[in-house]
């Protein structure tokens, strides 16, 4: 199985101390190679879309891996304030109501952050019903995340997406080489 170019969250221990690393797999000179992308233990992280289902699970993994702080950045359009409140019972978690389309809110939240997990986005069904808002959130919002990270000196951004990125593919197995299909159009 090939994992080239994919990012994988790996957990293991060194000297009985839990450590979690975000790793990237790629083809080395002789075989598959893994390199450390982010050390989680002791780090401070911001999770956009942090009050979502995936954001809450990621936050739990970051906490279990020894993150010093996790900021849940969410506008609660799809995330739940109850999920954020539940996670914020851990003293290392801070819930911040904010929107990735508002650059000043991101700049405020990114002070002294080591890495960002960009999970916030507009889902497929609402996107098809309101493409303009979808573009604002998914394109301008992600631009704002990257720009705020650049300004604040955040070195690592992990972008997450879904199979919806590929449109409506004609195949069941989808990977990075799958062409993008928009109804009536095929892009390579």
Buried (B, 14 or more C-beta within 10 A) or exposed (E): EEBEEEBEBBEEEEEEEEBBBBBBBEEEEEEEEBEEBBBBBEBBBBBBBBBBEBBBEBBBBBBEBBBBBBBBBBBBBBBBEEBBEBBBEEEBBBBBBBBBBEBEBBBBBBEEBBBBBBBBBBBBEBBEEEEEEBEBBBEEBBEBBBEBBEEBEBEBBBBBEEEBBBBEBEEEEEEEEBEEBEEEEEEE
